[in-house]
């Protein structure tokens, strides 16, 4: 009873939110089970405002609201530049890729990103590209899901005293349940609601440090002249407000590119384009999605730096080495039941929106793009098997969450780097370059994967001069170059003119 009295507001708000997500999944259960197109892409009938909010909410996940916000505790307000990089790529995604992907995937009757590669490049190698891209999805999303679950579990532990392992299990289990029930319908509609919540929570969280210390002047005085120490044990002094003093711009650029470029290459984002119902909805989403994302990023990217104004020297010494716990500390320190309840619901929304998007992507990738390709099955078996694989994969992710290999930012940035280097050349070339070939797509995927892994595990952390050069930079450049060079060298492998005219709309 004492525990319930202390946390009842947060528990009630969180339970109300979770119950709403489960209800939406159950509500769309019958509609999503009527066919593969319904379960995978919601029959391409979702209005633009839903898609816009869904894209925003799945882009700004726990990585943003907990991992990125906390990272600025270590690196200061310089980290807010991440938000500008991220918003830039959101604009690029909607202007450069969105309209063409929506209408070309509909023309090709594509339901997943891997089968788009198969249908676009149409050759003896296209099926290999499809399977390889599905394997890349299974590999990269694993680390992304672990990072998201880890962040949510830390918040539940800090605010509600729920043990880490119980919190990670809860966030994964609830999200898996409503995604399995309602497929892409439940993913998009819950994401839209989560986007509204997250937008408000971003503004509320920014206000907490100012309210705690008693105003703007007091807070900036505290963070501009703090006596706290850096991770290396040196006084921070004015480093929190001085650009580039606590972190190199090259590191900010690398992480910014890795995370931001997910919006132009990551399947969980690109699949949103498949479900837009018409041109008018597409225009709405093209304008408003960057606005929703940009405003939210302005609020949260520098939040950790402001939390220094709330922390004692001892607390800061701990948090500088555990930045994933900064947001949970802030809520616990502010100690307002209503505010904590609203923010925890918003942080749940941030995590669940991205988890749901990823869960359905991995299910479709394995069943339709690996299993179905290797051993074709009746359409009636595709959805049930997709659901079973989603559940099994979520259990595996939970086990990995118990022993995460890195912090939230590094986990999700690595996943983003893999997608950007492996997928973007083949996607962009498929949409804009008629002379792009299957061999170019396959080679660029292989090069992107290899360079990401080799640079991270062989070079980056073993040589001091390279530690700030994120793997996304060499991997993306070499992957894009590979696509262009190999495609030009294999012009004879271009699909026939009739197929290209069908793809490009002539």
C-alpha positions as CSV (number, residue, x, y, z in Angstrom):
1,X,0.0,0.0,0.0
2,X,2.8,2.4,0.8
3,X,4.4,1.7,-2.6
4,X,1.0,2.3,-4.4
5,X,0.4,5.6,-2.4
6,X,3.9,6.9,-3.4
7,X,3.5,6.0,-7.1
8,X,-0.2,5.8,-7.8
9,X,-0.4,8.7,-10.2
10,X,2.4,7.4,-12.4
11,X,1.0,3.8,-12.2
12,X,-2.5,4.9,-13.2
13,X,-1.4,7.1,-16.1
14,X,1.0,4.4,-17.3
15,X,-1.6,1.7,-17.0
16,X,-4.1,3.9,-18.9
17,X,-1.7,4.5,-21.7
18,X,-0.6,0.8,-22.0
19,X,-4.3,-0.3,-21.9
20,X,-5.1,2.1,-24.7
21,X,-2.3,0.6,-26.9
22,X,-3.5,-2.9,-26.3
23,X,-7.1,-1.9,-27.1
24,X,-6.0,-0.4,-30.4
25,X,-4.1,-3.6,-31.3
26,X,-7.2,-5.7,-30.4
27,X,-9.5,-3.3,-32.3
28,X,-7.6,-3.8,-35.6
29,X,-7.1,-7.5,-35.0
30,X,-9.7,-8.7,-37.5
31,X,-9.0,-6.1,-40.2
32,X,-5.2,-6.9,-40.1
33,X,-5.8,-10.6,-40.5
34,X,-7.7,-10.3,-43.7
35,X,-4.6,-10.6,-45.9
36,X,-0.9,-9.9,-46.2
37,X,-1.4,-6.4,-47.6
38,X,-3.5,-5.5,-44.5
39,X,-1.1,-6.9,-42.0
40,X,2.1,-5.7,-43.7
41,X,1.1,-2.2,-45.1
42,X,-2.4,-1.5,-43.8
43,X,-3.8,-1.7,-47.3
44,X,-2.1,1.6,-48.2
45,X,-5.2,3.5,-46.7
46,X,-3.8,5.5,-43.8
47,X,-4.3,9.3,-43.7
48,X,-1.4,11.7,-43.9
49,X,-1.6,13.1,-40.4
50,X,-1.4,9.6,-38.9
51,X,1.6,8.8,-41.1
52,X,3.3,12.1,-40.2
53,X,2.9,11.5,-36.4
54,X,3.9,7.9,-36.8
55,X,7.1,8.7,-38.7
56,X,8.0,11.3,-36.0
57,X,7.3,9.0,-33.1
58,X,9.2,6.1,-34.5
59,X,12.2,8.3,-35.4
60,X,12.4,10.0,-32.0
61,X,12.6,6.9,-29.9
62,X,14.1,6.1,-26.5
63,X,17.4,6.7,-28.2
64,X,16.4,10.4,-28.4
65,X,14.4,11.0,-25.2
66,X,16.7,9.0,-22.9
67,X,19.9,8.2,-24.7
68,X,20.6,11.4,-26.6
69,X,19.1,13.6,-23.9
70,X,21.4,12.0,-21.4
71,X,24.4,12.2,-23.6
72,X,24.4,16.0,-23.4
73,X,25.1,15.6,-19.6
74,X,28.5,14.5,-20.7
75,X,29.0,16.7,-23.8
76,X,27.0,19.8,-23.0
77,X,24.7,21.9,-25.2
78,X,27.0,21.2,-28.2
79,X,25.1,17.9,-28.5
80,X,22.0,19.9,-29.6
81,X,23.6,20.1,-33.1
82,X,22.5,16.5,-33.4
83,X,18.9,17.8,-33.6
84,X,19.8,20.0,-36.7
85,X,21.4,17.1,-38.5
86,X,18.5,14.8,-37.7
87,X,15.9,17.3,-38.9
88,X,17.8,17.9,-42.1
89,X,17.6,14.2,-43.0
90,X,14.0,14.1,-42.1
91,X,13.4,16.7,-44.8
92,X,15.5,14.8,-47.2
93,X,13.6,11.6,-46.6
94,X,10.2,13.1,-47.2
95,X,11.2,15.3,-50.2
96,X,13.6,12.9,-51.9
97,X,12.2,9.4,-51.2
98,X,8.7,9.6,-49.8
99,X,6.5,10.3,-52.9
100,X,8.5,8.1,-55.3
101,X,8.5,5.2,-52.8
102,X,4.8,5.4,-52.1
103,X,3.7,5.2,-55.8
104,X,6.4,2.9,-57.1
105,X,6.0,0.3,-54.4
106,X,2.3,0.4,-55.0
107,X,2.8,-0.1,-58.8
108,X,5.2,-3.0,-58.1
109,X,2.9,-4.5,-55.4
110,X,5.8,-4.4,-52.9
111,X,5.0,-5.1,-49.2
112,X,8.5,-4.9,-47.7
113,X,11.8,-3.2,-48.4
114,X,13.6,-6.4,-49.4
115,X,10.9,-7.4,-51.9
116,X,11.1,-3.9,-53.3
117,X,14.8,-4.6,-54.2
118,X,13.7,-7.9,-55.7
119,X,11.0,-6.3,-57.8
120,X,13.0,-3.3,-58.8
121,X,16.2,-5.0,-59.9
122,X,14.4,-8.1,-61.4
123,X,17.2,-10.4,-62.4
124,X,18.9,-13.7,-61.4
125,X,20.6,-11.9,-58.5
126,X,17.5,-10.0,-57.3
127,X,16.4,-12.8,-55.1
128,X,19.8,-12.9,-53.5
129,X,19.6,-9.2,-52.8
130,X,16.2,-9.7,-51.2
131,X,17.5,-12.4,-48.8
132,X,20.7,-10.5,-48.0
133,X,18.8,-7.3,-47.2
134,X,16.4,-9.3,-44.9
135,X,19.4,-10.7,-43.1
136,X,20.8,-7.2,-42.6
137,X,17.5,-6.1,-41.1
138,X,17.6,-9.0,-38.6
139,X,21.2,-8.2,-37.7
140,X,20.9,-4.4,-37.3
141,X,17.5,-4.2,-35.6
142,X,18.7,-6.5,-32.9
143,X,21.0,-3.8,-31.4
144,X,18.4,-1.1,-32.0
145,X,15.7,-3.0,-30.0
146,X,18.1,-3.8,-27.2
147,X,19.0,0.0,-26.9
148,X,15.3,1.0,-26.7
149,X,14.3,-1.6,-24.1
150,X,17.4,-0.7,-22.0
151,X,16.4,2.9,-21.9
152,X,12.8,2.3,-20.9
153,X,13.9,-0.2,-18.2
154,X,16.2,2.4,-16.7
155,X,13.4,5.0,-16.4
156,X,11.0,2.5,-14.8
157,X,13.7,1.6,-12.3
158,X,14.5,5.2,-11.4
159,X,10.9,6.4,-11.3
160,X,8.9,3.4,-10.1
161,X,11.6,1.3,-8.5
162,X,10.8,-1.6,-10.9
163,X,13.8,-3.9,-11.3
164,X,15.6,-3.5,-14.6
165,X,14.8,-7.0,-15.9
166,X,11.1,-6.7,-15.1
167,X,10.9,-3.3,-16.8
168,X,12.6,-4.5,-20.0
169,X,10.4,-7.6,-20.1
170,X,7.2,-5.4,-19.7
171,X,8.1,-2.9,-22.5
172,X,8.9,-5.7,-24.9
173,X,5.9,-7.9,-24.0
174,X,3.3,-5.2,-24.2
175,X,4.6,-3.8,-27.5
176,X,4.9,-7.3,-29.0
177,X,1.3,-8.1,-28.0
178,X,-0.5,-5.2,-29.7
179,X,1.8,-5.4,-32.8
180,X,1.0,-9.1,-33.3
181,X,-2.8,-8.4,-32.9
182,X,-3.2,-5.5,-35.2
183,X,-0.2,-5.6,-37.6
184,X,0.6,-2.4,-39.4
185,X,-2.8,-0.9,-38.6
186,X,-2.1,-1.0,-34.8
187,X,1.5,0.1,-35.3
188,X,0.6,3.3,-37.3
189,X,-2.4,4.3,-35.2
190,X,-0.7,3.7,-31.8
191,X,2.4,5.6,-33.2
192,X,0.2,8.6,-34.1
193,X,-1.2,8.7,-30.5
194,X,2.3,8.2,-29.2
195,X,3.6,11.0,-31.3
196,X,1.1,13.5,-29.8
197,X,2.1,12.4,-26.3
198,X,5.8,12.6,-27.1
199,X,5.5,16.1,-28.6
200,X,4.0,17.4,-25.4
201,X,6.4,15.4,-23.1
202,X,9.4,16.9,-24.9
203,X,8.3,20.4,-24.0
204,X,7.4,19.3,-20.5
205,X,10.8,17.7,-19.9
206,X,12.6,20.8,-21.1
207,X,10.8,22.8,-18.5
208,X,11.7,20.6,-15.5
209,X,15.2,21.9,-14.9
210,X,14.1,25.5,-15.1
211,X,11.2,24.9,-12.7
212,X,13.5,23.1,-10.3
213,X,16.1,25.8,-9.9
214,X,13.7,28.7,-10.2
215,X,14.0,30.2,-13.7
216,X,16.1,30.7,-16.8
217,X,18.8,33.0,-15.2
218,X,19.3,30.7,-12.3
219,X,19.7,27.6,-14.4
220,X,22.1,29.1,-16.9
221,X,24.2,30.6,-14.1
222,X,24.5,27.1,-12.6
223,X,25.4,25.3,-15.8
224,X,27.8,28.0,-17.0
225,X,29.9,27.9,-13.9
226,X,29.5,24.4,-12.6
227,X,32.0,22.7,-10.3
228,X,31.2,19.3,-11.7
229,X,33.9,17.1,-13.3
230,X,34.2,15.6,-16.8
231,X,34.5,11.8,-17.2
232,X,38.3,12.3,-17.2
233,X,38.1,14.1,-13.9
234,X,38.8,17.6,-15.2
235,X,36.5,20.6,-14.1
236,X,33.8,21.3,-16.6
237,X,33.5,25.0,-15.9
238,X,31.9,26.7,-18.9
239,X,32.3,23.6,-21.1
240,X,28.6,22.8,-21.0
241,X,27.8,26.1,-22.9
242,X,30.9,26.4,-25.1
243,X,30.7,24.7,-28.5
244,X,33.1,21.9,-29.0
245,X,34.9,22.1,-25.7
246,X,33.7,18.7,-24.3
247,X,33.3,16.8,-27.6
248,X,34.7,17.2,-31.1
249,X,32.4,18.3,-33.9
250,X,33.6,15.2,-35.9
251,X,32.1,12.9,-33.3
252,X,28.9,14.9,-33.2
253,X,28.8,14.7,-37.0
254,X,29.4,11.0,-37.1
255,X,26.7,10.1,-34.5
256,X,24.4,12.6,-36.2
257,X,24.9,11.1,-39.6
258,X,24.5,7.5,-38.2
259,X,21.2,8.4,-36.4
260,X,19.9,10.9,-38.8
261,X,20.5,8.9,-41.9
262,X,18.3,6.1,-40.6
263,X,15.4,8.2,-41.9
264,X,16.6,7.8,-45.4
265,X,17.5,4.1,-45.2
266,X,15.9,2.3,-42.2
267,X,13.0,0.0,-43.1
268,X,10.9,1.0,-40.1
269,X,10.8,4.5,-41.4
270,X,10.6,3.9,-45.1
271,X,7.8,1.4,-44.7
272,X,5.6,4.4,-43.6
273,X,5.7,5.6,-47.2
274,X,4.0,2.4,-48.4
275,X,0.8,3.1,-46.3
276,X,0.0,6.7,-47.2
277,X,-3.5,6.8,-48.9
278,X,-3.1,9.5,-51.5
279,X,-1.2,12.5,-52.9
280,X,-2.9,15.1,-50.6
281,X,-1.9,13.1,-47.5
282,X,1.7,12.8,-48.8
283,X,1.9,16.6,-49.2
284,X,0.7,17.1,-45.6
285,X,3.2,14.7,-44.2
286,X,6.1,16.2,-46.2
287,X,5.5,19.5,-44.5
288,X,4.6,18.6,-41.0
289,X,6.8,15.6,-40.1
290,X,10.0,17.7,-40.0
291,X,8.1,20.3,-37.8
292,X,7.0,17.7,-35.3
293,X,10.5,16.1,-35.2
294,X,12.5,19.4,-35.2
295,X,10.6,21.0,-32.3
296,X,10.9,17.9,-30.2
297,X,14.6,17.6,-30.9
298,X,15.2,21.2,-29.9
299,X,13.7,20.4,-26.5
300,X,15.4,17.2,-25.7
301,X,18.9,17.2,-27.3
302,X,20.4,19.5,-24.8
303,X,18.4,18.4,-21.8
304,X,21.1,16.5,-20.1
305,X,23.4,19.6,-19.9
306,X,20.6,21.4,-18.1
307,X,20.3,18.6,-15.5
308,X,23.7,19.6,-14.2
309,X,21.8,22.5,-12.5
310,X,19.8,19.9,-10.5
311,X,22.6,17.6,-9.5
312,X,25.0,17.7,-6.6
313,X,28.7,17.0,-7.3
314,X,28.4,13.4,-6.1
315,X,25.3,12.8,-8.2
316,X,27.1,14.4,-11.2
317,X,30.1,12.1,-10.7
318,X,27.8,9.1,-11.0
319,X,25.7,10.4,-13.9
320,X,28.7,11.4,-16.0
321,X,29.5,7.7,-16.3
322,X,25.9,6.5,-16.6
323,X,24.3,9.0,-19.0
324,X,21.4,6.6,-19.9
325,X,20.1,7.2,-16.3
326,X,20.1,11.0,-16.5
327,X,16.4,11.4,-17.5
328,X,15.3,9.0,-14.8
329,X,17.4,10.9,-12.2
330,X,15.8,14.2,-13.3
331,X,12.3,12.9,-12.8
332,X,13.1,11.3,-9.5
333,X,14.8,14.5,-8.3
334,X,11.9,16.7,-9.4
335,X,9.6,14.4,-7.4
336,X,6.2,15.5,-8.8
337,X,3.8,12.6,-9.2
338,X,1.8,14.1,-12.0
339,X,4.8,15.2,-14.0
340,X,6.5,11.9,-13.5
341,X,3.4,10.0,-14.6
342,X,3.0,12.1,-17.8
343,X,6.7,11.8,-18.6
344,X,6.9,8.1,-18.0
345,X,3.9,7.6,-20.3
346,X,5.7,9.7,-22.9
347,X,9.0,7.8,-22.5
348,X,7.0,4.5,-22.8
349,X,5.5,6.0,-26.0
350,X,8.9,6.8,-27.3
351,X,10.2,3.3,-26.8
352,X,7.0,1.4,-27.8
353,X,6.5,3.4,-31.0
354,X,10.0,2.4,-32.3
355,X,9.8,-1.2,-30.9
356,X,6.5,-1.8,-32.6
357,X,7.8,-0.6,-35.9
358,X,10.9,-2.8,-35.7
359,X,9.0,-5.9,-34.5
360,X,6.7,-6.0,-37.6
361,X,9.7,-5.3,-39.9
362,X,11.7,-8.2,-38.5
363,X,8.7,-10.5,-38.7
364,X,8.0,-9.6,-42.4
365,X,11.7,-9.8,-43.3
366,X,12.2,-13.3,-42.0
367,X,8.9,-14.9,-43.1
368,X,8.2,-13.2,-46.4
369,X,11.7,-12.4,-47.5
370,X,13.7,-15.4,-46.3
371,X,11.4,-18.3,-45.4
372,X,8.9,-17.7,-48.2
373,X,11.7,-17.2,-50.8
374,X,13.5,-20.4,-49.7
375,X,10.3,-22.5,-49.5
376,X,7.2,-20.8,-50.9
377,X,4.1,-21.1,-48.7
378,X,0.4,-20.5,-49.0
379,X,-0.7,-16.9,-48.3
380,X,-2.9,-18.1,-45.5
381,X,0.2,-19.3,-43.6
382,X,2.3,-16.1,-44.0
383,X,0.5,-14.0,-41.3
384,X,0.4,-16.7,-38.6
385,X,4.1,-17.5,-39.1
386,X,5.0,-13.8,-39.1
387,X,3.3,-13.5,-35.7
388,X,5.1,-16.5,-34.3
389,X,8.5,-15.3,-35.4
390,X,7.8,-11.8,-34.0
391,X,7.2,-13.4,-30.5
392,X,10.3,-15.6,-30.6
393,X,12.5,-12.7,-31.8
394,X,11.2,-10.5,-28.9
395,X,12.1,-13.1,-26.4
396,X,15.6,-13.2,-27.8
397,X,15.9,-9.4,-27.6
398,X,14.8,-9.5,-24.0
399,X,17.6,-12.0,-23.2
400,X,20.1,-9.7,-24.8
401,X,18.7,-6.7,-23.0
402,X,19.8,-8.3,-19.7
403,X,23.4,-8.0,-20.8
404,X,23.7,-5.0,-23.2
405,X,27.1,-4.5,-24.8
406,X,27.0,-0.7,-25.0
407,X,25.0,2.4,-24.2
408,X,21.8,3.4,-25.9
409,X,23.4,6.0,-28.2
410,X,26.2,3.7,-29.5
411,X,23.8,0.7,-30.0
412,X,21.3,2.7,-32.0
413,X,23.9,4.6,-33.9
414,X,25.6,1.4,-35.0
415,X,22.3,0.0,-36.3
416,X,21.7,3.3,-38.2
417,X,25.1,3.1,-39.7
418,X,24.5,-0.4,-41.0
419,X,21.2,0.6,-42.6
420,X,22.5,3.8,-44.2
421,X,25.5,2.2,-45.8
422,X,23.8,-1.0,-46.8
423,X,20.4,0.2,-48.0
424,X,20.6,3.8,-49.2
425,X,22.6,3.4,-52.4
426,X,20.3,0.6,-53.6
427,X,17.1,2.5,-52.6
428,X,18.3,5.8,-54.1
429,X,19.6,4.1,-57.2
430,X,16.4,2.2,-57.6
431,X,14.3,5.3,-57.4
432,X,16.4,7.7,-59.5
433,X,19.0,5.9,-61.6
434,X,17.7,3.8,-64.4
435,X,21.2,2.5,-65.0
436,X,21.5,1.1,-61.5
437,X,22.0,-2.7,-61.6
438,X,21.5,-5.7,-59.4
439,X,25.2,-6.2,-59.2
440,X,25.7,-2.6,-58.0
441,X,23.0,-3.0,-55.3
442,X,24.4,-6.3,-54.1
443,X,28.0,-5.1,-54.0
444,X,27.1,-1.9,-52.1
445,X,25.2,-3.9,-49.5
446,X,28.2,-6.2,-48.9
447,X,30.7,-3.3,-48.8
448,X,28.4,-1.3,-46.4
449,X,28.1,-4.2,-44.0
450,X,31.8,-5.1,-44.0
451,X,33.2,-1.6,-43.7
452,X,30.8,-0.9,-40.8
453,X,31.9,-3.9,-38.8
454,X,35.6,-3.7,-39.7
455,X,35.9,0.0,-39.0
456,X,34.1,-0.3,-35.6
457,X,35.8,-3.4,-34.3
458,X,39.2,-3.3,-35.9
459,X,40.1,0.4,-36.4
460,X,37.9,2.9,-34.5
461,X,38.4,1.9,-30.9
462,X,42.0,0.5,-31.4
463,X,43.5,3.8,-32.7
464,X,43.2,7.0,-30.7
465,X,43.2,9.2,-33.9
466,X,40.2,7.3,-35.3
467,X,37.9,7.1,-32.2
468,X,35.8,10.1,-33.2
469,X,35.4,9.0,-36.8
470,X,32.2,7.0,-36.7
471,X,31.9,4.0,-39.0
472,X,29.0,5.6,-40.9
473,X,31.4,8.0,-42.7
474,X,33.8,5.5,-44.4
475,X,31.1,2.9,-44.8
476,X,28.5,5.2,-46.5
477,X,31.0,6.8,-48.8
478,X,32.5,3.5,-50.0
479,X,29.1,1.9,-50.3
480,X,27.8,4.7,-52.5
481,X,30.9,4.7,-54.6
482,X,30.7,0.9,-55.0
483,X,27.1,1.2,-56.2
484,X,27.9,3.7,-58.9
485,X,31.2,2.1,-60.1
486,X,29.8,-1.5,-60.2
487,X,26.6,-0.4,-61.9
488,X,28.5,1.4,-64.6
489,X,30.7,-1.6,-65.1
490,X,27.7,-4.0,-65.4
491,X,25.4,-2.0,-67.6
492,X,24.5,-5.2,-69.4
493,X,22.7,-6.4,-66.3
494,X,20.1,-3.6,-66.4
495,X,16.5,-4.9,-66.5
496,X,14.8,-4.7,-69.9
497,X,13.2,-1.5,-71.2
498,X,9.7,-2.6,-70.6
499,X,10.4,-3.3,-66.9
500,X,12.1,0.0,-66.4
501,X,9.2,1.8,-68.0
502,X,6.9,0.0,-65.6
503,X,9.0,0.9,-62.6
504,X,9.6,4.6,-63.6
505,X,6.0,5.1,-64.7
506,X,6.3,5.5,-68.5
